[in-house]
Amino acid sequence: MSTRDRLESLTANLTVPQARAEAGSAQNEASQSAPANPESAAVETRFPPITPGRSAASGPKTGPGHLLAFRGQTLALETEIARLKDALAHHEGAHAVRKLDPTHVRLSKWANRHESTYKSPQFLRLKDDIQHAGGNVQPILVRPIEGTPEYYEIIFGHRRHRACLELGIAVLAAIWTEPLADEVVVAFMDRENRERADLSPYEQGLMYQRALDENLYRSNRQLAEALGVSHTWVNKALTVAQLPPPIIDCFATPLDVQHRHAELITAALDKDRRGVLKRAERLRGQQLSASSIVALLLETPKQSVAVPCVVRLDKKIVGSVRADLNGAINIRLKPGVVGLENLDELAQAMNAFLLKKQSSAESP
């Protein structure tokens, strides 16, 4: 026999006193016939029934029955509270979104955008889209700067902020008001940039290197685990960022350096650091393609070819003269430097130069 059955058998003769029951019935009838209070009518009260599927008239008659009904009522209330908490949970973590004066928004100390980024075709397209839309549709994320009211620091969204700043329009920003450690800021920026796939290997590597230099992480592996990326990916990015400045200066922009370039150059530096750096000095300012720079940096003394020579006009580079691996000499001039009507004159000048070189070689 269950506990409930035993309790009901022991209290089978206990009933609610008639007078109290009649008084309760009369009170219910009076409340039903009384006019509704306008103030109380404006408040909606939701209270779970004592026992689902039963009417008040057929409610419990015994003490244990009333206790069980009360327990059911309590459980129903707890269920409703849990439902409301679950609904509120969907709003937790939401942050205010406002339009801010872009001059009141500061770059993050972990900003990883190279200045060349803001001259790239991708940035110019983004800026044009923001201008046509009247502002950035996707908010940037900022946090208040402590002790400086109305000023904020970017967590991520530096390109969108720069576009709005240059256009002179307000920037849409979500404001993070909770405490945020630098490790979390780095993780935020890294994840957002990787998901957008618009950060160059050089910029990515610089951010990782800065985080290590600031002792946010004890090792490359700990950094990789904290950011949720592979150890190999971190090492590749750091290889780009750790290239010597003379090597980086060979490229038109650091954004041109790719992982494969960095790996080849690093291997060459390990074998002949002095030779590679010497060739890098000669390549600086040549405005060559990234692949050409890498090929010339990797040349060994026995296989080396002449470094391209630039052709200048009033200190402005207008072309180049270079030799390929087969020894052929290629002359390349920018459009408009020499007109098509002057090609014959140019060829005659080259003929005169070659004849002069030949006469000089034949003379005793």
Disulfide bonds with the S-S distance in Angstrom:
none
